[in-house]
């Protein structure tokens, strides 16, 4: 059923015309009752046909074939179109400003580079499902790009992006986004999939706790600029520790070499430590306090850490640190033992609340909790009655006090000889840049599950999703001040931009209405207001 998307008309003021949602995305369509009847049981029933799709902005509709047939209206040749232009204009401007468009064009050519940017822009606004991309593209004006991108067309774009071309892109992109001595953070997440024929989709540790096969995605980000730099996709069954040396070797091939890397304690492994030591200028990683090396440092310094001489400078209030040189899997570095006194109080209070909840649970139990003994014995002494199934319990004060002793402490190992305790803590806390990339992919762009079914298409879609992360990160980094001042979100800011409309016809472009104060302020954040006004003539 063809919908005449460039023809906007008033919804007919007619009996039986109504609006309802349809399809997986819940888009709104206009229907008309065309038949009324009674079923075999004598109950009133009706039959309706869709006569068009509702346009939420204007309250009008785009008619379809049924409309022209039912109302006996001749189709008109339309030479005027209304486009959303603010968002698409800004996406193209920032892609040029940060050199992304040039890198994509050098790797894939002008036409496919624009395909990638348009699909990425769609992902930022609508998510990773491609079924609505054609409608979206017809509402958003991208000058001089006429190719229609249906769901099937996007699959062809994904499969056309070769590994060699992607490597060319990464080499150019990393060259303009990294300086000597740059700090890079690295993190890994799982992307779930229903695909059964892809060799990289395997059962493994699923970080989203989904009972699905997955592949793993490791992302490198610039610690200072917060820009995504590179990613590596690998089999879902491989552990992060086992694959890190291969990831670092791949990153080295595209220019991530001799840098400072920050990772979390999940990579504490001899092979990981040796790989990092061999390929990086310096590395910083969290160390679980349960490790032998960490226990030794904690035992030696616990009693004297909370002294004025060990207190960190602003803005790290009530945080203390002592350093000790240690050898960790044959690598010499410093162990930074931190104590957060405010967090100690909070965590101890949280522990007391947990023990109180467990007390209440034990009080309700009628039988000896054999299956849950490990859970309760961490903080309680539980004694089974010699006769019957009853039991006695009391808080194990020694175990509770031992648990309280470690609250508020954490340890970081680093081979960065020049860094101060304040530097190390700042950079380590900033490592969540990579984690936020995954939040963007999984939450903001609904990319927690991949909807492709072969390796080549999946490689291409993951790459375009990564490009979407670059664009979104740039927008977010520049808008953070505006959003804080106006108590708003990125989604609402982009909604404001999407409401900048232009009318296109044979005479060129013109705005349908004046820009609002908010729209001007948003554009001025990117120094884009004058450029946008000059682009519409």
Secondary structure, 3 states (H helix, E strand, C coil): CCEEEEEEECCCCCCCEEEEEECCCCEEEEEEEEEEEECCCCCEEEEEEEEEEECCCCCCEEEEHHHHHHHCCCCCCCCCEEEECHHHHHHHHHHHHCCHHHHHHHHHCHHHHHHHHHHHHHHHHHCCCHHHHHHHHHHECCCCCCCCCCHHHHHHHHHHCCHHHHHHHHHHHHHHHCCCCCEEEEEEEEEEECCCCCCCCECCCCCCCCCCEEEEEEEEEECCCCCEEEEEEEECCCCHHHHHHHHHHHHHHCCCCCCEEEECHHHCCHHHHHHHHHHCCEEEEEECCCCHHHHHHHHHHCCCCCCHHHECCCCCCCEEEEEEEEEECCEEEEEEEEEEHHHHHHHHHHHHHHHHHHHHHHHHCCCCCHHHHHHHHCCEEEEECCCCCCEEEEECHHHHHHHHHCCCEEEEEECCCCCCHHHHHHHHHCCHHHHHHHHHHHHHCCCCEECCCCHHHHHHHHHHHHHHHHHHHHHHHHHHHHHHHHCCCHHHHHHHHHCCEEEEECCEEEECCCCCHHHHHHHHHCCCHHHHHHHCC
